[in-house]
Structure formats: C-alpha cells, structure tokens
C-alpha cells in the first residue's frame, strides 16, 4: 500500500521519489519555504536551512511563531525550488520553465543540546561558504542558548522537474531555452582585512562552473 502523503499527479512522468536525488537538491541550496497552519490560517515563510541525511534544520528567535510551531511537533511542509531556464515556444500557451523542485513533509522538534546546536551552525556556514568555519569566532554557550534551533525529520517527499525545450515545436518563431544561472559577484569588504583565499576561490570556482 502506498502511504505517501505527497505524490505528483499532473505530469507524473516528471516525478521522482529517489532519496539520493532529494539529498542532492537539498544540499546545493540553502533557502526553503515552510508551510504551516496556525489557528486555522495557512502561512508560508522563507527560511535559511541546512540538512543532513535525516533532518532539515532551521534556527530563529525562541519567540518566533514558526519556530515554536516546528519545535512543537506540528506537521510541516517544506518546499525548495531551482529555476534552470525559460522555455520559449512558438505557441504562447506552450512557453514554460525548466526547474527542479522538492516537497518535504515532516514533523519537527527542538535541538536543545549546545553541542548539537553548534554542529548545526557549523553545517550552515559550511554550506554557505566552505572554509569559513576555520576563519570565524565560535559562539559562547550563552549565545547558543539565546537562539532556538529546530529540526524536521524527512518523513515523505516528492521531486518534480522539467528539462529540455518546448514540447510542441514549430518553425513559425524562434524557439529554445534561455538558461538561468546564479553567479557570485565581486566581493564587497566591510573592513580593511585582506580577502581570504577561500573566498576568492569560492567566487572564481562558482563563476567557472556557471
């Protein structure tokens, strides 16, 4: 019996339920949108996140409504979307977008142990800027205790993506794909410190990749 909470129905041929692919998409991004219900009203809030093989982690103020709801174990839905290109067709109704998206269902809990909190923040900075963890001041216990960290267990998920050009083609007008890439710009210094090598490498490597 299929017990999935989320299953792609429209364009089901674009769906995937492969966990390795889920990990790849989650691990190359760091912004998600979290959907939840509070007092009967639906909300969606963008959040910085990081993940490991089992959980998606977020942090915020202990007074945050979303953090309290996640930590309290309410059901949560998390969405991550990548836009890869604009697809142009001769037919106006057949223009589209190439993308990869994931929807994750789960329930959350608080991370209270200071060592585990520190691990989450280390995961976050390593995701954002590899190499920065060796070039930053670690938080004190009081600083760790002043921030709430939550984790959402990945209980169910679905991946949906579109690739390629227009599905219906003709020679009436130009057709094709406009690729969309995210590139890093020139580093902006806020003090007189020299730019670390790992930052220059990050920007250069990202530009080479794209």
Secondary structure as UniProt FT lines:
FT   TURN            10..11
FT   HELIX           12..14
FT   STRAND          15..16
FT   HELIX           19..27
FT   STRAND          31..38
FT   TURN            39..40
FT   STRAND          41..48
FT   STRAND          50..51
FT   STRAND          55..60
FT   TURN            62..63
FT   HELIX           65..71
FT   TURN            72..73
FT   STRAND          75..88
FT   HELIX           92..94
FT   STRAND          96..111
FT   HELIX           114..128
FT   TURN            130..131
FT   HELIX           132..135
FT   HELIX           141..145
FT   STRAND          148..153
FT   STRAND          156..162
FT   STRAND          176..179
FT   HELIX           197..209
//
